[in-house]
Amino acid sequence: MPDTQPRRSFWKRRLGDPILALLTQGVTPDKVAATFAVGTAVSLFPFLGFTTTFNIGVGLWFRMNQPLLQAINYLLTPLHLVMILVYVRVGETIWGAKEDRFSIGDLLTTFRDDSISEFIHRFGWAGIHAFTAWLISVPFIIAGLYYGLRPLMRRLALLGASNPS
């Protein structure tokens, strides 16, 4: 019996199929809600320059929709910048830090004028404070967004299924 299926090209198998799988991965309503929740938490990681890579890693680990994760990450950039200072201040409160409080002006001056080891020595605790506050906030961010968005995503999926184009 001859094969009536057309052969797929090398490029379709090696490039097209993986890209299509990546774009459509995790498109159930619950997975989309989870992607929004986890993507938001990861995108608020309180260190500059890590959220894109962190989102890629978490997305691959949990098989989440990468384009959606990255869109969330870039849309949250202004909030991310604000939240770094918020996380530092909350972390200072959690740790009971009273002296040498974090200041944006001091940070920029030290980063510009001093060595990296002096910068880390001076602002290392600010990073620990921010990380602590972020880590405590993660379960609340994920749970709040996931359980808040899940009914909406399910309704949108039902509307999409009842109104095919």
N, C-alpha and C positions, 0 to 999 in steps of 0.2 A: 504494500500500500504506500504510495508516494506521499511525502510530507507536503501538505498544502499550505502550511504556515510559512510566511515570508521570513527569511533569516534576518535577525537583527544585526545591525552593524556593530563593529568593535566599539565605536564611539558611543552608541546607544547603550550598550551593555556596561561599558567601563565608566562613562561620564553621565549620560542621561539618566539611567536608572537610579544611581546613587543620589543624584540631585533631586529627582522626583521623590524618592523615598524621604529625603531630608525635609523637603517642603511639605509633605503630607503627613509626616510622622506626628503622632499625638494630636489628632484633630477631633477626637471625641469631645463632647462638651465638658466632661469632668477633667480630661487631660488639658484642655485649653484653660480652664479655671486654675488647675494646678500650675500650669506654665506661667500664667499671670502672677500667681501668688509667689512662687519660688523665684521667678524672674525679678519681681519687685524687691524681694528680700536680698537677693544676691546683688542687684544693681545699686543697693544702698550700702554695700560694703565700704567702710569708712576710710579707704585708702585710694588715692588717685592712681590710675593706670592699671588696675587689676580687674575691674568689673567685666570687661569684655572676655578675657581669658577665663575668669571664674564662671561666667555664664556658659561659655562653650563647654567647659569641663562638667559642670553640673547638668547641663542639657544632654550631653552624651551619656553621662552616668545614668540618668533617669529616663533617657529616650524621649526627651521633650523637643518640641518644635523650635529648631534653632533660629529661623528667621523671626519668629514671634519673640523669642527671648532677646535677640539683639535689638529689635524695634523697641521693646520695653526699656532695655538698657539705655538706649540713646534718648528716648523721650524723657527718662527720669534724670538725665544729667543735671539740670538745674536744681532739682530737689536733692540729688546726691551731694552736690557741693554745699548746700545749706545744712544737710544732715550731718556732714562731717563735724562741723562745729557743735551741733546739737549733741551728737554722740560723745564728743570730748567732754562737754559740760556735764552731761548726765553721768558719764564715767567718772569724772572728778568727784561728783557727789557720792557715787557708789563706793569709790575707794577712799573717800574722806580726804581728798587732796586739798590742802589749805594754802600751801606756798607754791611759788613758781607756776602760776596758772597759765595756761595756754593763751597766746596772743597771736593773731594773724600777722601783725607787723613784725613782731620778734621772729616768727617762723620764717617769713620771707627774707628778712635781713640775715638771719643765721644761714639760711639755705644759700643765699647769694655770696656771703662773705667768708664763711667758715668751711672747714673740711666736712666730708660726709660723716666721719666718726664724731666730730663735735656736734653736728646736727642731730645725729641719733642719740648721743649722750644727753643733749639738752631736751629733745622732744620725744624720746622713746616712751616715756610714761604717758604722754598725750596719746600716743598710738595704742598703748595698752588700755587706757581709759576708754577710748573710742571703740576699740574692739570688744571690750567687755559689755558696754552698753548695747552695741549692735547685736552681739551674740544673745543677750537677754531678749532683745526685741524680735528676733527672727521667728520664734514660734508664734508670737502674737500676730505678726505681719502675715505669715503664711496662713494661719488658721482663719484670721479675720477675712482676708481676701478670698481664700478658697471657698469657705462656707458662704460668704456674701455673694460671690460671682457664680457659683455652681448653679443655683436656680435660674439665673439670667441666661447663662450659656445653654442650659437645657431648653429653656423657652425659645431662644433664638434658633436652636437646632430643629425644634419642632416646627417653627415658622418656615424655616428653610426647606424642610422636608415636605410641608404641605403646599408650598408655592414653588414648584420646580420651574426653572426658566425655560 
